[in-house]
Amino acid sequence: MTYQPATQPTFYFIGVTTAKSSIMRVFPAWARHLGLKDAVIKGMDFPLHADPQAYREAVSFIKQDPLSLGALVTTHKLDLFKAARDLFDEIDPHAQAMNETSCLSKRDGRLVCHAKDPISSGLAIDNFLPRDYFERTGAELMSMGAGGSTIAITWHLMRPERGSDRPSRVVVTNRSQPRLDEIRRFHESLNFGVPVDYVLADRPELNDEAMAKLKPGSLVINATGLGKDAPGSPLTDAGVFPERGIAWDLNYRGDLVFLDQANRQKAARHLQVEDGWTYFIHGWTQVIAEVFHIDIPTSGPAFDEISRIAIEAAKS
């Protein structure tokens, strides 16, 4: 890929199908609201598990180009970090611990790598998860997909600081074994004391089987990218959600098959069904605040206004 030097302050979105994202309409509206003047957003699309050299070229370009201010990274968080780690001048503690990056920014001419998912996923979860939920229900957590989002979400929910308000068991499933091995090593390094099962699920029927073993009230997450980065769902239509459970699709756009599957069972299984819109808002605003060195609230009237602007812009 050939990169042209930016002619105005430019913020990059490194993903798979960036042109389809609402952020391409939302960011200009946010930029006006936040006083970011002539800042623009540009997408950088890479296939899943792209050539490491392609990631290095993108990071090197952003690092060397004066008006390229930074980037949000989605889908490629682990692969890009692994490929370009030596190019970062600074790596924040979350990125070091999780071996991933969701945000690139610049500070005093230095390229800084951040992992913002532990913060943004925590804000999103705490927005919909009832207070002391795991402590009261004894529920479990099942996250399908062993990428950066699941790493961040499990870290947030398994932390000892949560006391007894932690999942009684965590189940992580993935289509390939190497990612399961990576997240297992991460969890073992934390030694948080929550039992974790790692399930190789190269067919959706195996996710159905794992979900069928969950306790009532359990939280089931689609963190695979299926429905957005690729079509489909990690479950079959025969999969049965846990009674009184919570189904959370990290996607907010695409064919959203997982969300449809959960909604079809919502009444019969007494489910709480959540999409990824609030996660989208927190994920982007956390990165924008870092890249442009501004403060963006995470709650209250000012945050509500940012959400309102995003909803209106996404419709346009």
Secondary structure, 3 states (H helix, E strand, C coil): CCCCCCCCCEEEEEECCHHHCCHHHHHHHHHHHHCCCCCEEEEEECCCCCCHHHHHHHHHHHHHCCCEEEEEECCCHHHHHHHHHHHCCEECHHHHHHCCCCEEEEECCEEEEECCHHHHHHHHHHHHCCCCHHHHHCCCEEEECCCHHHHHHHHHHHCHHHCCCCCCCEEEEECCHHHHHHHHHHHHHHCCCCCEEEEECCCHHHHHHHHHCCCCCCEEEECCCECCCECCCCCCCCCCCCCCCEEEECCCCCCCHHHHHHHHHHHHHCCEEECCHHHHHHHHHHHHHHHHCCCCCCCHHHHHHHHHHHHHHHHC
